[in-house]
């Protein structure tokens, strides 16, 4: 029998550690523990809506569509929606006004169709993420300015992690450009190092809508393994983690895990997992993933989920349990859960609590993959990759290493993955990328600038409308070399921001747009509604 790993997590502590510093600085909506608990519960309700309001639950037998029975897929969805709504009301705190103010709407308004709309659920979660101070960035934008010609996932982790390692004398993100010269030796010793300087890398893969988006992930792992076999330097300990939370997921990509496992690139963790999830001092979720005697069958037992005892008529203590398989058939997907409910006949007349108790294992199972990824006792650099919009948002509240798919992108191999970042993190990524590319000092508004050639640098700045003089005692004097370099780096940062907003950097005549022109186009672009990605 497998040993048990205990995962203890305070979600509010993780939220504060990652977001609150940035939130306090930029004046974004501030969230206390009680409101935060309500927000997490609303997001989990949105996840249930996303799972059960779509086509996956359209499994009503044809015989039930006869006039005598009058039960259709729309009827089933309405029953599911009512159950999600009822259970959410049981779990929320009494301060509904504060929640409505944060959300900007009352989701319980009878005139709305919130609980039957996957689109509205996804839009609400995206809105919550933005109000918590997070903005989505493509991974390709994070790595702009890096001249290493290494676009692998390993390089990306190095750049994302770099500004956190104080022992290398790297200054805080917002000071990094100001202290360029001071920190250049330390920075390059890290970026050019042939020896691993960061902990082992473990990749957690949730469901994906397009395998091609994960090519950078898989390629990075395989290329690293090839370098190990060839005795090359600069290799890392990078593998995919596959634990019971991964096994329980009905949409896990077993074929991919099997292929990587055969090559020794999957870290299979055969441990039962007990989860104690808190928000502050309040325990909100207690459950366990445990192996059974049947091979490949993992059972989820839910002992507590917010105010779960209210999901019964007598408000009694209950335990919900569901395995992932029955006779080699997955039974914990929305489709199979719906089939199980309908196998006993039409569900009209069933109470909302009974319906939701049957739906809950799917929501909790999704959530536990994220909690396993967040386990603070796992000493490694961890990445969570998912094609599920809502799961990506949940994980991003607590970790910048949650990678979500960016859909409908022109070049998915290059731009198919993105992360949510705080304002401080975004500035840090930009600064580190700029510094990473400074050895060759290449900018986006011309060929290589040799900083020893001040005349050349001045010409480049003048060409984009940037002044190269300043007033000193009513006289125009030339800027110093350091001041010119500072202006060049700030303009490059402006270009990166424009690229991120899909703004062309050149005019029709092939010349780079001026600083003033880019600033105007960025201001105009900010009024347009941006897509989720």
C-alpha positions in Angstrom: 0.0 0.0 0.0 1.3 3.5 -0.9 2.3 6.0 1.7 0.4 9.2 2.2 1.6 12.6 1.3 -0.2 15.4 3.2 -0.6 18.7 1.4 -1.3 21.7 3.7 -2.0 25.0 1.9 -3.2 28.4 3.0 -4.5 29.9 -0.2 -4.8 33.4 1.2 -1.1 33.3 2.3 -0.1 32.3 -1.3 -2.4 35.1 -2.7 -0.8 37.7 -0.4 2.7 36.5 -1.3 2.2 36.8 -5.0 -0.3 39.5 -5.6 -0.9 41.7 -2.6 2.4 43.6 -3.0 1.5 44.6 -6.5 -2.1 45.3 -5.6 -1.2 47.6 -2.8 1.2 49.5 -5.1 -1.2 50.1 -8.0 -4.4 50.6 -6.0 -6.2 47.6 -7.4 -9.2 46.3 -5.4 -8.0 45.1 -2.0 -9.4 41.7 -0.8 -9.7 40.4 2.8 -9.9 36.7 3.8 -13.7 36.5 3.9 -14.2 38.1 0.5 -11.4 36.1 -0.9 -13.1 32.9 0.3 -16.3 34.0 -1.5 -14.3 34.8 -4.6 -12.7 31.3 -4.7 -16.1 29.7 -4.2 -17.6 31.7 -7.1 -14.7 30.7 -9.3 -15.3 27.0 -8.5 -19.0 27.4 -9.2 -18.0 28.9 -12.6 -15.8 25.8 -13.2 -18.8 23.6 -12.6 -20.9 25.7 -15.0 -18.1 25.3 -17.6 -18.1 21.5 -17.1 -21.8 20.8 -17.0 -23.5 23.4 -19.2 -21.8 22.3 -22.5 -22.3 19.5 -25.0 -20.5 17.0 -22.7 -23.7 16.5 -20.7 -25.9 16.0 -23.8 -26.4 12.3 -23.2 -30.2 12.1 -22.7 -31.5 8.9 -24.2 -33.7 9.3 -27.3 -36.6 7.4 -25.6 -36.8 10.2 -23.0 -37.4 12.9 -25.6 -40.9 11.5 -26.2 -43.8 13.8 -25.3 -44.8 11.6 -22.4 -41.4 12.2 -20.6 -40.6 15.7 -21.9 -37.0 15.8 -20.7 -34.4 17.3 -23.0 -30.7 18.3 -22.6 -32.0 21.9 -21.8 -34.0 20.4 -19.0 -30.9 18.6 -17.7 -28.8 21.8 -17.9 -31.4 23.8 -16.0 -31.4 21.1 -13.3 -27.6 21.3 -13.1 -27.7 25.1 -13.0 -30.2 25.1 -10.2 -28.0 22.7 -8.2 -24.9 24.9 -8.7 -26.8 28.0 -7.7 -28.3 26.4 -4.6 -25.0 25.0 -3.3 -23.2 28.3 -3.9 -25.8 30.2 -1.8 -25.2 27.7 1.0 -21.4 28.3 0.9 -21.1 32.1 0.6 -20.6 34.4 3.6 -23.3 36.8 4.7 -21.7 39.8 3.2 -23.2 39.5 -0.3 -23.0 43.3 -0.9 -19.1 43.2 -0.7 -19.1 40.3 -3.2 -21.4 42.0 -5.6 -19.3 45.2 -5.4 -16.2 43.2 -6.3 -17.8 41.2 -9.1 -19.6 44.3 -10.5 -22.8 42.3 -10.7 -25.3 40.2 -8.8 -25.0 36.7 -10.3 -28.1 35.6 -8.4 -30.3 38.2 -10.2 -33.3 36.2 -11.6 -33.3 38.3 -14.8 -29.8 36.9 -15.7 -29.0 33.5 -17.1 -25.6 33.3 -15.5 -25.8 29.8 -14.2 -26.6 28.3 -17.6 -24.0 30.2 -19.6 -20.5 28.9 -20.0 -19.6 32.1 -21.7 -20.7 34.3 -18.8 -18.9 32.0 -16.3 -15.6 32.3 -18.2 -16.0 36.1 -18.6 -16.7 36.5 -14.9 -13.5 34.5 -14.0 -11.4 36.6 -16.4 -12.9 39.8 -14.8 -12.0 38.5 -11.3 -8.4 37.8 -12.4 -8.0 41.3 -13.8 -9.4 42.9 -10.6 -6.9 40.9 -8.6 -4.2 42.6 -10.6 -3.2 40.0 -13.2 -2.6 40.5 -16.9 -1.9 37.8 -19.5 1.4 37.8 -21.4 2.6 35.5 -24.2 5.7 33.6 -23.3 7.3 34.9 -26.6 7.0 38.4 -25.3 8.6 37.6 -22.0 11.7 36.3 -23.9 12.1 39.3 -26.2 15.6 40.8 -26.0 17.2 37.5 -25.1 20.0 36.8 -27.5 20.8 33.3 -26.4 18.9 31.7 -29.4 17.4 29.4 -26.8 13.5 29.4 -26.9 13.0 26.4 -24.8 10.9 26.1 -21.7 14.1 25.8 -19.6 15.3 29.2 -20.8 11.9 30.7 -20.0 12.0 29.4 -16.5 15.4 30.9 -16.0 14.2 34.3 -17.1 11.0 34.1 -15.0 13.0 33.1 -11.9 16.1 35.3 -12.4 15.0 38.4 -10.5 14.0 36.4 -7.4 17.5 35.1 -6.6 18.9 37.8 -4.3 22.1 35.8 -3.6 23.2 36.8 -7.1 23.0 40.5 -6.2 20.2 41.1 -8.8 18.3 44.2 -7.6 14.5 44.4 -7.3 12.7 44.4 -10.7 11.8 48.1 -10.7 15.4 49.1 -10.1 17.1 46.7 -12.5 17.4 49.1 -15.4 18.7 51.8 -13.1 21.6 49.6 -11.9 22.5 48.0 -15.2 26.3 48.4 -15.1 26.6 47.4 -11.5 24.8 44.1 -12.0 26.0 43.1 -15.5 28.8 40.7 -14.4 26.4 38.9 -12.0 23.7 38.7 -14.5 25.8 37.3 -17.3 27.4 34.7 -15.0 23.9 33.4 -14.4 22.6 33.6 -18.0 25.7 32.1 -19.5 26.4 29.5 -16.8 27.0 26.0 -18.0 26.0 24.6 -14.6 22.5 24.2 -13.3 21.8 27.1 -10.9 18.1 26.5 -10.2 16.3 23.6 -8.5 14.9 20.6 -10.5 12.1 21.4 -12.9 8.8 19.5 -12.6 6.1 19.9 -15.2 2.4 19.3 -14.4 0.2 18.9 -17.5 -3.6 19.3 -17.3 -5.9 18.8 -20.3 -4.9 20.7 -23.5 -7.1 21.6 -26.5 -4.1 21.6 -29.0 -1.0 19.5 -28.6 0.9 21.7 -30.9 0.8 24.5 -28.3 2.9 22.3 -26.0 5.7 21.7 -28.5 8.0 24.1 -26.7 7.4 22.2 -23.4 8.0 18.7 -24.9 10.9 19.9 -27.1 12.6 21.5 -24.1 12.3 18.2 -22.1 13.5 16.0 -25.0 16.4 18.3 -26.0 17.6 18.5 -22.4 17.5 14.7 -22.2 19.5 14.4 -25.4 22.2 16.8 -24.0 22.4 14.6 -20.9 23.0 11.5 -23.0 25.6 13.4 -25.0 27.4 14.5 -21.9 26.8 18.2 -22.6 27.0 20.9 -20.0 24.2 23.2 -18.9 21.7 20.4 -18.5 18.8 20.5 -15.9 16.9 17.9 -14.0 13.6 18.3 -15.8 10.7 15.8 -15.8 6.9 15.6 -16.0 5.3 14.9 -12.7 2.5 12.3 -12.7 0.8 11.7 -9.4 -2.6 10.5 -8.3 -4.1 14.0 -8.9 -3.0 13.6 -12.5 -4.4 10.0 -12.7 -7.7 11.1 -11.4 -8.2 13.7 -14.1 -10.6 12.2 -16.7 -9.0 14.3 -19.5 -5.3 13.5 -18.8 -3.3 12.7 -21.9 -2.3 9.2 -21.0 -0.6 8.5 -24.4 1.8 11.4 -23.9 2.7 10.3 -20.4 3.3 6.8 -21.6 5.7 7.9 -24.3 7.7 10.1 -22.0 7.6 7.5 -19.2 9.2 5.0 -21.5 12.1 7.4 -22.0 12.5 7.9 -18.2 11.2 11.5 -18.4 8.1 11.1 -16.2 8.4 11.3 -12.4 5.7 8.9 -11.4 4.6 9.5 -7.8 2.7 6.6 -6.3 1.5 8.2 -3.1 -1.9 8.7 -1.6 -2.5 12.4 -1.2 -4.5 14.0 1.7 -5.4 17.7 1.1 -6.1 20.2 3.9 -6.9 23.5 2.1 -7.3 26.6 4.2 -8.1 30.3 3.7 -6.5 31.9 6.7 -7.5 29.9 9.7 -10.6 28.4 8.1 -10.5 25.0 6.5 -12.5 25.0 3.3 -11.6 21.7 1.7 -10.5 18.4 3.2 -10.2 15.4 0.9 -8.1 12.4 -0.1 -6.9 10.7 -3.3 -6.2 7.0 -2.5 -5.3 4.0 -4.5 -7.6 1.0 -4.6 -6.8 -2.7 -5.0 -7.7 -2.4 -8.7 -4.8 -1.2 -10.9 -5.1 2.3 -12.1 -8.2 3.1 -10.0 -7.9 6.1 -7.7 -10.7 7.0 -5.3 -11.5 10.6 -4.3 -13.1 11.0 -0.9 -14.4 14.5 0.0 -14.7 15.0 3.8 -15.3 18.8 3.6 -16.1 21.3 0.9 -17.0 24.7 2.3 -20.4 24.2 4.0 -21.0 20.7 2.4 -23.1 19.6 5.4 -25.8 22.0 4.2 -26.1 20.0 1.0 -28.4 17.5 2.8 -32.0 18.0 4.0 -31.1 17.3 7.6 -27.8 19.3 7.4 -25.9 16.2 8.6 -22.3 15.3 8.2 -21.7 13.6 4.8 -18.8 12.1 2.9 -18.7 12.1 -0.9 -16.7 9.4 -2.7 -16.1 8.5 -6.4 -13.4 6.5 -8.1 -12.0 7.6 -11.4 -12.8 4.2 -13.1 -15.1 1.3 -13.1 -14.2 -1.7 -15.1 -11.5 0.3 -17.0 -14.1 2.9 -17.9 -13.6 6.5 -16.6 -16.7 7.5 -14.6 -15.7 10.9 -13.2 -16.1 13.1 -16.4 -19.2 15.4 -16.8 -20.5 13.0 -19.5 -20.2 9.9 -17.3 -21.5 11.6 -14.2 -24.6 12.8 -16.2 -25.1 9.2 -17.5 -24.9 7.9 -14.0 -27.5 10.3 -12.8 -29.8 9.5 -15.7 -29.3 5.7 -15.5 -31.9 5.7 -12.7 -34.5 7.4 -14.9 -35.3 11.1 -15.5 -33.9 13.4 -12.8 -37.0 15.5 -12.4 -38.0 15.5 -8.7 -34.4 15.0 -7.5 -33.4 17.6 -5.0 -30.6 20.1 -5.8 -28.4 18.8 -3.0 -28.5 15.3 -4.4 -27.6 16.5 -7.9 -24.7 18.7 -6.8 -23.2 16.0 -4.6 -22.9 13.9 -7.7 -21.3 16.8 -9.7 -18.9 17.8 -7.0 -16.1 15.2 -7.6 -15.4 16.7 -11.0 -15.0 20.2 -9.6 -12.8 19.0 -6.7 -10.8 16.7 -9.0 -9.8 19.7 -11.2 -9.0 21.8 -8.2 -6.7 19.1 -6.6 -4.5 19.0 -9.7 -3.7 22.7 -9.0 -3.3 22.1 -5.2 -0.8 19.2 -5.9 1.1 21.6 -8.1 1.2 24.2 -5.4 2.3 21.8 -2.7 5.0 23.9 -0.8 6.8 20.7 0.3 7.9 19.8 -3.2 11.4 21.4 -3.6 11.6 22.2 -7.3 10.7 24.8 -9.9 7.2 23.8 -10.9 5.2 24.5 -14.0 1.4 23.9 -14.4 0.3 23.7 -18.1 -3.4 23.6 -18.9 -5.8 24.3 -21.8 -8.7 24.8 -19.3 -9.3 28.6 -19.1 -10.7 28.5 -15.6 -8.1 26.2 -14.1 -5.4 28.4 -15.6 -6.9 31.4 -13.9 -7.2 29.6 -10.5 -3.6 28.5 -10.6 -2.4 31.9 -11.7 -3.8 33.6 -8.6 -1.2 31.6 -6.6 1.7 31.1 -9.0 3.3 32.9 -12.0 4.3 29.5 -13.4 0.8 28.6 -14.5 0.9 28.4 -18.3 -2.4 28.6 -20.2 -3.1 28.1 -23.9 -3.6 31.2 -26.1 -6.2 30.2 -28.6 -6.6 31.4 -32.2 -3.0 32.6 -32.4 -1.4 32.7 -35.9 1.8 30.8 -34.8 0.8 28.5 -31.9 4.3 26.9 -31.7 5.7 30.3 -30.8 2.7 32.1 -29.2 0.5 29.2 -28.0 1.3 29.6 -24.3 1.0 32.5 -22.0 1.1 33.4 -18.3 -0.7 35.9 -16.0 1.6 38.3 -14.4 1.3 41.2 -11.9 2.5 44.6 -12.9 5.7 44.2 -10.9 6.4 40.8 -12.5 5.7 42.1 -16.0 8.2 45.0 -15.5 10.7 42.5 -14.1 10.4 40.1 -17.0 10.9 43.0 -19.4 13.9 44.3 -17.5 15.5 40.9 -17.3 14.9 40.3 -21.1 16.5 43.6 -21.9 19.5 42.9 -19.7 19.8 39.4 -21.2 20.2 40.9 -24.6 22.5 43.7 -23.8 25.8 41.9 -24.5 25.1 42.3 -28.1 23.2 45.5 -27.4 20.7 44.8 -30.1 17.5 47.0 -30.2 14.3 46.8 -32.2 14.8 50.1 -33.9 18.0 49.4 -35.8 21.0 47.1 -36.2 23.5 46.5 -33.5 24.4 49.6 -31.5 28.0 49.8 -30.4 27.8 51.8 -27.2 31.4 53.0 -27.7 30.1 54.9 -30.7 28.1 57.7 -29.1 27.5 59.3 -32.5 25.8 56.2 -33.8 23.7 55.9 -30.7 22.6 59.6 -30.9 21.6 59.1 -34.6 19.4 56.1 -33.7 17.6 58.0 -30.9 17.1 61.1 -33.1 15.6 58.9 -35.8 12.8 58.0 -33.5 12.2 61.5 -32.2 14.1 61.2 -28.9 16.0 64.3 -27.7 19.7 63.7 -27.1 20.4 67.0 -25.3 19.2 68.6 -22.1 19.1 72.1 -20.7 21.8 73.0 -18.2 22.0 76.7 -17.0 19.9 77.7 -20.0 22.3 76.0 -22.4 21.7 72.8 -24.4 24.3 70.2 -23.6 24.6 66.7 -24.8 23.4 63.8 -22.7 26.0 61.5 -21.1 26.6 58.0 -22.5 24.7 56.5 -19.6 21.7 58.9 -20.1 21.7 58.0 -23.8 21.7 54.3 -23.1 18.9 54.7 -20.6 16.8 56.4 -23.2 17.6 53.6 -25.7 16.5 50.9 -23.2 13.3 52.8 -22.3 12.4 53.1 -26.0 13.0 49.4 -26.5 10.7 48.7 -23.6 8.1 50.8 -25.3 8.5 48.8 -28.5 8.1 45.5 -26.6 4.9 46.8 -25.1 3.7 47.9 -28.6 4.5 44.4 -30.0 2.6 42.9 -27.1 -0.5 44.8 -28.3 0.1 43.7 -31.9 1.1 47.3 -33.0 3.4 47.5 -36.0 6.8 49.0 -35.2 7.5 50.3 -38.6 5.8 52.8 -41.0 4.9 51.9 -44.5 8.2 53.4 -45.7 10.1 50.8 -43.6 11.3 53.2 -41.0 10.7 52.7 -37.3 7.9 54.7 -35.8 8.8 57.5 -33.4 8.4 57.4 -29.7 5.5 59.9 -29.8 3.7 57.8 -32.5 4.0 54.6 -30.5 2.8 56.2 -27.4 -0.3 57.6 -29.2 -1.1 54.2 -30.7 -0.7 52.4 -27.4 -3.1 55.0 -25.8 -5.6 54.4 -28.6 -5.2 50.6 -28.2 -5.9 50.7 -24.5 -9.5 51.8 -25.2 -10.1 48.7 -27.3 -11.5 45.5 -25.6 -8.7 42.9 -25.3 -9.4 39.2 -25.8 -8.8 36.6 -23.2 -6.3 34.8 -25.4 
